Amino acid sequence: MTTPRRSARRLVRRWWPVALAVPLGAAAGAGYAVVSHPSYAANAYVLVVPQNPGEAATATSFAQAYGRLAGQPQVLAVAAAQTGHTRAELETLVHGTTSPDAPMIEITGTGTSGQEAARTADAVAGSLVAFANTNSKDTMVRLVTLAPAAAPDKPATPSAPLDVAVGGAAGLLLGALAMMTRRRGGAETPEAIAEAGPAAAPMTPRPRSEEPPAGTGPEAAKGSPAREEAQTTGKAPATEKAQSTGKAQSTGKAEATGKAATTGKSPAEEKAPAKEKSPAGGGR
């Protein structure tokens, strides 16, 4: 098998979970976009106006507070009667958004059609304005409708490109997780070892019965001074020792013989201590 074909086969074997999961995820996202019901969104804007000029910070603070009240029962109760929805339904269809640096409230209403979404947003915005203006003498601010909601032409959800992208991303994540799990589980298989090469093959430990005894290995033979000297001189250490001993004995015997010839005495006589002479003359 040629090298390009082997590389392609290895890539397919390794990356097939990702290659399979990404198209499946994208197809699932496209299917969701097709079967899900469209939902429209419309926005109405309410402005907080201070009664005393120069109190823009106060108006911004009250805008934050009234934005939280847009989804509360005291505001939704009046809007529910105008739209025909229950208060629980309006809690899921409407929410308010505020800006940290502008005294404005955005009321977003949703529905199955553009007209229904706009009608819901306008009803909640009008109910919020009426509720806030009843306390304008105490708060020193008034709420006015800045812009009524307009019916949108296109649904907000589903969005086919967004759903396909989300499905493909989810497939990529799942495929990567499956590939990592598969690689971790098959790291010790014979196929993985064969692909990695002989360097990745695990080494089989040698049994104790086959291990060489201490001192007989090549390191011991190499590190022994007697063996190195024997290899250098070409003689065994025992032979050299015997020759040295014999040479020392023969040299000692020759020295002893020469000394005996000079003094006229044998070595045994020299080693024996001289006897003490008795005093001259015997006792009377």
C-alpha positions in Angstrom: 0.0 0.0 0.0 1.4 3.4 -1.0 2.1 6.1 1.5 -0.7 8.5 0.5 -3.3 5.8 0.7 -2.0 4.7 4.1 -2.1 8.3 5.4 -5.7 8.8 4.0 -6.8 5.5 5.6 -5.3 6.6 8.9 -7.0 10.0 8.8 -10.3 8.4 8.1 -9.9 5.8 10.9 -9.0 8.6 13.3 -11.4 11.4 12.4 -14.5 9.5 11.3 -16.5 10.4 14.5 -16.1 14.1 13.8 -16.8 13.7 10.0 -20.0 11.9 10.8 -21.2 14.0 13.8 -20.9 17.5 12.1 -23.2 16.8 9.2 -25.7 15.0 11.5 -25.7 18.0 13.8 -26.2 20.5 11.0 -29.0 18.3 9.6 -30.7 18.2 13.0 -30.5 22.0 13.2 -32.0 22.4 9.8 -34.8 20.0 10.7 -35.6 22.0 13.9 -35.8 25.2 11.8 -38.3 23.5 9.5 -40.7 21.9 12.0 -40.6 24.6 14.7 -43.3 27.2 14.8 -42.3 30.8 13.9 -42.2 33.4 16.6 -42.3 37.2 16.0 -41.0 39.9 18.2 -41.9 43.6 18.4 -40.4 46.4 20.5 -42.1 49.4 22.1 -40.1 52.2 23.8 -41.0 54.2 26.9 -39.1 57.3 28.0 -38.8 58.5 31.6 -38.9 62.3 31.8 -38.0 64.2 35.0 -40.3 67.0 36.0 -37.4 69.2 37.2 -34.7 69.9 34.5 -31.2 68.7 35.3 -32.2 65.5 37.0 -31.2 63.1 34.2 -29.5 60.8 36.7 -32.7 60.5 38.7 -34.7 59.7 35.6 -32.1 56.9 34.7 -32.5 55.4 38.1 -36.3 55.3 37.8 -36.0 53.8 34.4 -34.1 50.9 35.9 -36.8 50.4 38.5 -39.7 50.6 36.1 -38.0 48.2 33.7 -38.1 45.6 36.4 -41.8 46.3 36.9 -42.7 45.6 33.3 -43.2 41.9 33.9 -44.9 42.2 37.3 -48.5 41.2 37.9 -49.7 44.8 38.7 -48.7 45.9 35.2 -49.6 42.7 33.3 -53.1 42.5 34.8 -54.4 45.5 32.8 -52.5 44.4 29.6 -54.0 40.9 29.8 -57.5 42.3 29.6 -56.6 44.2 26.4 -54.8 41.4 24.6 -57.0 38.5 25.5 -54.1 36.6 27.1 -53.9 35.5 30.7 -51.4 37.0 33.0 -49.3 33.8 33.1 -49.1 33.8 29.3 -48.0 37.5 29.3 -45.2 36.7 31.7 -43.7 34.4 29.1 -44.4 36.7 26.1 -43.2 40.0 27.4 -40.0 41.3 29.1 -38.4 44.7 29.7 -34.9 45.9 29.0 -33.2 49.0 30.2 -30.0 50.9 29.4 -27.5 51.9 32.1 -26.9 55.4 30.7 -30.3 56.3 29.2 -33.7 56.9 30.9 -35.5 54.6 28.4 -37.3 51.2 28.7 -37.6 48.7 25.9 -40.7 46.5 26.0 -40.4 43.4 23.9 -43.5 41.4 23.0 -43.6 38.1 21.2 -46.4 36.3 19.3 -47.2 33.8 16.5 -47.7 36.8 14.1 -46.2 40.2 13.7 -49.5 42.0 14.6 -50.0 40.0 17.7 -46.4 40.7 18.9 -46.9 44.5 18.3 -50.3 44.5 20.0 -48.8 42.7 23.1 -45.9 45.1 23.4 -48.1 48.2 23.1 -50.5 47.0 25.7 -47.8 46.3 28.2 -46.1 49.7 27.5 -49.4 51.6 27.9 -50.1 49.7 31.2 -46.6 50.6 32.5 -47.0 54.2 31.6 -50.4 54.4 33.4 -49.1 52.6 36.5 -46.0 54.9 36.8 -47.9 58.2 36.2 -50.2 57.6 39.1 -47.3 58.1 41.4 -45.6 60.9 39.5 -46.1 63.5 42.3 -44.1 61.3 44.6 -41.4 60.2 42.2 -41.1 63.5 40.3 -40.8 61.7 37.0 -43.3 60.9 34.3 -43.4 58.1 31.7 -44.3 58.7 28.1 -44.5 56.4 25.1 -41.6 57.2 22.9 -42.3 54.8 20.0 -45.1 52.3 19.6 -44.3 48.8 18.4 -44.2 48.0 14.7 -45.3 44.7 13.3 -42.2 42.8 12.1 -42.0 41.2 8.6 -39.8 38.2 9.5 -40.0 35.9 12.4 -37.3 36.2 15.1 -37.2 32.4 15.6 -36.4 30.0 14.1 -33.4 31.3 12.1 -32.3 28.6 9.7 -28.6 29.7 9.4 -28.3 30.1 13.1 -29.9 26.7 13.8 -27.7 24.9 11.3 -24.6 26.5 12.8 -25.6 25.6 16.3 -26.3 22.0 15.2 -23.0 21.7 13.4 -21.1 23.1 16.5 -22.9 20.6 18.7 -22.0 17.8 16.3 -18.4 18.9 16.3 -18.2 18.9 20.1 -19.8 15.4 20.4 -17.6 14.0 17.6 -14.5 15.3 19.3 -15.5 13.8 22.6 -16.2 10.5 20.9 -12.8 10.6 19.2 -11.0 11.3 22.4 -12.7 8.5 24.2 -12.0 6.1 21.3 -8.3 7.0 21.2 -7.9 6.7 24.9 -9.6 3.3 24.9 -7.7 1.9 21.9 -4.3 3.3 22.8 -3.0 -0.2 23.6 -4.5 -2.2 20.7 -2.2 -4.0 18.3 -3.4 -1.7 15.4 -2.4 1.4 17.3 1.0 -0.1 18.2 1.6 -1.1 14.5 0.7 2.4 13.3 2.9 4.1 15.9 5.9 2.0 14.8 8.3 -0.3 16.6 9.4 2.5 19.0 6.0 2.5 20.6 5.9 -1.3 21.2 6.0 -2.1 24.9 9.1 -3.9 26.2 8.4 -7.3 27.7 10.1 -7.6 31.1 12.7 -10.4 31.4 11.9 -13.2 33.9 14.1 -13.4 36.9 15.3 -16.9 35.9 16.8 -15.4 32.7 18.5 -12.5 34.3 22.3 -12.9 34.5 23.8 -13.2 38.0 25.5 -10.2 39.5 29.1 -9.8 38.6 28.9 -11.9 35.4 27.5 -9.4 33.0 29.4 -7.4 30.5 29.6 -4.4 32.8 31.1 -6.5 35.6 33.6 -8.0 33.2 34.5 -4.6 31.8 34.8 -2.9 35.1 37.1 -5.6 36.8 40.7 -4.4 37.1 42.1 -7.9 37.1 40.3 -8.8 33.9 41.4 -5.6 32.2 45.0 -6.3 33.2 44.7 -9.9 32.0 43.3 -8.7 28.7 46.2 -6.2 28.4 49.0 -8.6 29.3 47.4 -11.7 27.8 47.8 -13.7 30.9 45.4 -14.9 33.6 45.6 -13.2 37.0 46.2 -16.5 38.7 49.1 -17.4 36.4 50.8 -14.0 36.9 50.5 -14.4 40.7 52.0 -17.9 40.6 54.9 -16.7 38.5 55.5 -13.8 40.8 55.5 -16.1 43.9 57.9 -18.5 42.2 60.2 -15.8 41.2 60.2 -14.4 44.8 61.0 -17.8 46.2 63.8 -18.5 43.8 65.3 -15.1 44.4 65.1 -15.6 48.2 66.8 -19.0 47.9 69.6 -17.6 45.8 70.2 -14.8 48.2 70.3 -17.3 51.1 72.7 -19.6 49.3 75.1 -16.8 48.5 75.1 -15.6 52.0 75.9 -19.1 53.4 78.8 -19.4 50.9 80.2 -16.1 52.2 79.9 -16.8 55.9 80.6 -20.5 55.8 77.4 -21.3 57.6 74.2 -22.8 56.5 71.0 -20.8 56.8 69.8 -23.1 59.6 72.9 -22.3 61.6 72.5 -18.6 61.1 68.9 -18.7 62.3 69.7 -20.8 65.4 70.7 -18.5 68.3 74.3 -18.9 69.6 74.6 -20.8 72.8 75.9 -18.9 75.8 79.4 -20.0 76.9 79.8 -21.2 80.4 82.1 -19.2 82.6 85.8 -20.3 82.5 86.8 -22.8 85.1 84.7 -25.0 87.3 83.7 -24.5 90.8 86.1 -25.6 93.5 
